[in-house]
């Protein structure tokens, strides 16, 4: 039987092996006072951002996008975390004898992870919408990273000794100082480490979400809804095991009530998507067909196409005054053009308002023979330039 100074009564049970709690949750570095809870939160955020950025770039996303989104999502997430903590523990700030100014003392603790995720997700959606960033791939990348960040951040409760269950004699039971024990549990020294169970559950959620994304090719909305459903389910059962006073509403702790709403909304959304899913018709890939030859401009050109697909241009058929490239020379455009139109049975162009249109001499476009040029274009399948 062990006696703790400053404690009314003695400890009736002390196991031989247990998990000790840190002596203090504040570290003094000269004039600076660093909170262990805040450091765990920062470590979780950094780990989540790293994993999200790695997954996003691996999927083909541009580098730097996650960092730009984090500059907005992280501050908004901190504000949301504080609002969530105040709403779920409102009597600590607004009850009789309490000072409501403590709402702004964020460095003293009191950050709700659920509020941080909700506010951060809303800020991310607004940022992506404003900057024309597709949020689906980003949600797929962040869905497994969020529970990893939570699994690290929840260890801040080990330093603050604020998240534990009923008394336990297990080897991994956590020791709670007398000043942090709930009313009615002063005679016990070690309790169920709820923060440890919660951290392990979040790691399982991260693995499950990552596996589901790869196995079922989940889109962004499905991946995030699956994460929200698994997280809320795990948190609901964890909150039911903790001891200590927390405000209640409708017979449930406020945290339990919030988690119940989230898990019902998330699972209902997934069930709705499953029943409304339409089968995707996958069309078979056709092999590339043969290249179609270019359509000749006249019957004369069609007669000049050989069996090999190349165009054999007969300079004699074009009439006198025609160069080797098949383009009429300046000064002899009328004779060759008239004979070519007569052979091809093409009608004469309609005269304009001021009389017949004069033929404009054209310069040579290339020294390459027209037959070789057309054959090359037929093999490549490129459109001919008239």
Secondary structure, DSSP 8 states (H G I E B T S, - for coil): -B--TT-SS-BSB--SS-B---S-SEEEETTEEEEHHHHHHHHHHHHHHHHHHHHHHHTT--TTHHHHHHHHHHHHHHHHHHHHHHHHTTHHHHSTT--GGGGG-GGG----HHHHHHHHHHHHHHHHHHTT--HHHHHHHHHHHHHHHHHHHTTHHHHHT----SB--STT-EE--GGG--TT-TTB-EE--HHHHHHHHHHHHHHHHHHHHHHHT--HHHHHHHHHHHHHHHHHHHHHH--S---EETTEEHHHHHHHHHHHHHHHHHHHHHHT--------------------SSHHHHHTB-TTS-B---TTTT-TTB-TTS-B-TT-HHHHHHHHHHHHT------BTTBS----------SS-HHHHHHHHHHHT-----
